Amino acid sequence: MPFDAGMLRCVVREIDPILRGGKVEKIYMPQKDTVVLSIKNGREAYRLLINAGPSSPRLCITSEKTENPAVPPMLCMMLRKHLSGAIVTDIRQLGFERAARISFDTYDALGFRTTKHLIAEIMGKYSNLIFTDADEKILSILKPVDFSVSQKRQLLPGIPYEMPPAQDKADPTAVDEGTFNRILAAAEGTQTAETALTSAFYGIAGVTAREIALRAGGRTDAALDECSMRLWTEFNAYQRAICGEGACPTLVADADGTPKEFLYMDVRQYGDRMVCTHPDTFCALIDSFYRERSRKDSLRQRASDILHILSAAQSRVERKIALQTRELEECADGERYRLWGDLITAGLYRMKKGVDSVVLENYYDGGTPVEIPLDRTLTPSQNAQKYYKKYTKSKNARTHLTEQLARGKEELAYLASVSDALTRAENERDLTEVRDELYHSGYASRMKNYTAKKQAAPSLIRFRTDDGRLVYCGKNNTANDYLTTKLASRSDWWFHVKNQPGSHVVMQSAGDADEPTERDFTQAAMIAAFHSKAADGVSVPVDYTHVHAVKKPAGSKPGFVIYTTNWTAYVTPDKQTVERLRLP
């Protein structure tokens, strides 16, 4: 669901009375395309988030706490210089565009009162953040736009701000029934109502147009002729919703609770396939929808160096394994070389120098004739020795290649475990632990300007089962080693997904006589399955045993252990249950 003009209208209408008159206390840029303004109004403090990135552009009041870089970007420094202590005087949408202007009452360099504006353009990959003076001359901009980028509109410091180019479509908030019918009368009646609406009016997202078509014609793909009788009625309900009458924050999620869409009116087009909930506010709706996606995007940006190292290392190891596998297949000829050497030795008295081949009886196979190629420059005895040497070389190569292949597969499995841990990283500390692990595992030469730092004990995730058992979960291989080999007691229970990368999970026990309940085992196994590569699986096998049965071989990669006398539980990971059991 794009953050369309209707959603921006609903958000602006909601946050303007909340923030108007508030004082800007702090300004952050946790990401290169995200600005957070900490605004205090009366006794309440709010965090206004403006994201101008290509994947999750939005404007809302957020409850999410973000990590901030040690060195703030230039735009952040500019905003701090001009807006620290400023008073929010107005927040409004520019026409019915996906652009909002936040005005501030502040002081200029000479101490005179003045107005500054922060303009957020929420336009997908063209999103931007522009800071202007009272006359809307651009002072700073997140993404400068010059002639090489756009011939229609330039956005550069020092020039006046211009609105986005007008579209050849009608404003959906400014049409009455007569105008609406005249506009759609020019469209072909056989085309879908969704296409007709998005083609005729700007600011309407596809999901909104489909919802209007469903209510007017009974189907999301209803033709314009099929729903013409009720189309204006439903379109008018849409108009009223974005103007505040009957607006309903709606979050659409799948059966697993993963958000899929959001809208400012109730959604019927998904039927029973999706679950609709209605948060109290539009900001809560947007915050809930983007929270997980924003976290993943942020970590993906900050972990780009790790991803590059892992991708390059995995490609290198896979190429090496493929080459060694082909060489190992060629070593299968070794037994044939030995056979030819034996047959030549047995038939030396029948052979002469200077021939290209010889046919001898294979006495290992009932005397079957075998044609053996020869080097005519060598004697029969020398030809036999030549094949014995090839056999010996092939046998040694097979042994060496088998060892190399085993090491290559171990390295590939280790890299897969690091990649899996990276998907569950939650903050910068987790990323630092992964970088440090790669550094100590021999990948330092591929990590530019990285210096290993002395780290405290690795961070762990804590859970408490419904029957009161404390459960620990490692976030990465370093944390897994620490949890299993140092923190856990011998009588604790240890869990790990079977034959796949995943976290080590330890459930505490007071001793051999302290037997956890069946629900304890099930929930601990579910935590292990959820924090693994099989998190989306069904009936996932999870091995479990006492910690004293788990051993770490000397010199093995981080996170690698062996264990004996284990049991296996089959569980289906449930995200809501795991999150409910997690401790702060």
Secondary structure, 3 states (H helix, E strand, C coil): CCCCHHHHHHHHHHHHHHHCCCEEEEEEEEECCEEEEEEEECCEEEEEEEECCCCCCEEEECCCCCCCCCCCCHHHHHHHHHHCCCEEEEEEECCCCCEEEEEEEEECCCCCEEEEEEEEECCHHHCEEEEECCCCEEEEECCCECCCCCCCCCECCCCECCCCCCCCCECHHHCCHHHHHHHHHCCCCCCEHHHHHHHHECCCCHHHHHHHHHHHHCCCCCEHHHHHHHHHHHHHHHHHHHCCCCCCCEEEECCCCCEEEEECCCCCCCHHHCEEECCCCHHHHHHHHHHHHHHHHHHHHHCHHHHHHHHHHHHHHHHHHHHHHHHHHHHHHHHHHHHHHHHHHHCHHHCCCCCCEEEEEECCCCCEEEEEECCCCCCHHHHHHHHHHHHHHHHHHHHHHHHHHHHHHHHHHHHHHHHHHHHCCCCHHHHHHHHHHHHHHHHHHHCCCCCCCCCCCCCEEEEECCCCCEEEEECCHHHHHHHHHHHCCCCCEEEEECCCCECCEEECCCCCCCCCCHHHHHHHHHHHHHCECCCCCCCEEEEEEEHHHEECCCCCCCCCCEECCCEEEEECCCHHHHHHHECC
